[in-house]
Amino acid sequence: MENVFYIDGKFLKEREAKIPVYDLGLLRSYGVFDFLRTYNRKPFYLKDHLKRLLNSAKIIGLKHNYKIQELEKLVILALNKNKHLKEANIRIILTGGDSYDFITPAKPRLIIMITPVKELDEKLYEKGAKLITKTYERINPNAKTLIYCDAIKFLQEAKRKKAVEVLLIDKNNEILECTTSNFFAVINKQVITPPKEKILEGITRKLIINLCRKYKIPLIERKIYKEEIKKFNECFITASNKEILPIIKIDDFKISSKPGEITNFLMERFKELTKNY
Ligand SMILES: Cc1ncc(COP(=O)(O)O)c(C=O)c1O
């Protein structure tokens, strides 16, 4: 069975799902997107992802008439056209549409891609993974725009160095987030994560914060500096495509020999959340 995508009011087989070369998303990266997955065939926290999509559009001034409810319906419809998939990744993209002067936004284009879930290697969750660091600040950090040029470049370097992600640090040495994940550390049994102002507020991040509150694990949102890496007892990253991924090494600095106790506890609780969704 072939995957079915939604483009501009039509459901099309993956092979036939094409957009014009005049699309501003392609020409100028003028567009936003959001990404989520299903658990038990239900889109996980869909409303939160759609709210973030519309907020991203607002941040870059992308005008459209889509409402959350309508988008919700379209995602469910698209999912129902892909019954052959046990679980699905859902990518919702909104671009500035076809621009024949190559710069002026036109009728916005909505794309919904439904593809199979690709999970990371189970060993990474058991043994922990590595990060490399880069001094870098994302443009419009609160928005999920189509601009991932530097992320793509950095991730290729990470791959060469056997790291899963790249930890972005600003010029004041503040740890921000990774290219497509949020960052958490544990110091003296307290979970810390950078404040939301300079990052993308991850939906998984929000769920982890809620889990910490529920299970009375001390958590604080505060600035974390690169110098503090030496003090980390544990750390992990979070994202819709990774859930909670334990990190045991940052550049050449070894945090721990295996995933930490609090990280493992939160991973278990998160598994319960998805299992019962
Ligand atoms: C820059 C950035 N930060 C964080 C995240 C994690 O967000 P979420 O947990 O909503 O997937 C993403 C997701 O792709 C991202 O692109």
The ligand as a Gaussian input file, in Angstrom:
#p B3LYP/6-31G(d) Opt

LIG

0 1
 C       14.497000      23.178000      17.352000
 C       13.655000      22.145000      17.999000
 N       13.616000      22.076000      19.351000
 C       12.863000      21.151000      19.989000
 C       12.100000      20.215000      19.300000
 C       11.286000      19.187000      20.057000
 O        9.914000      19.487000      19.996000
 P        8.780000      18.374000      20.179000
 O        8.999000      17.746000      21.517000
 O        7.511000      19.145000      20.123000
 O        8.940000      17.401000      19.079000
 C       12.100000      20.260000      17.899000
 C       11.288000      19.306000      17.152000
 O       11.461000      19.058000      16.014000
 C       12.895000      21.238000      17.236000
 O       12.924000      21.316000      15.890000

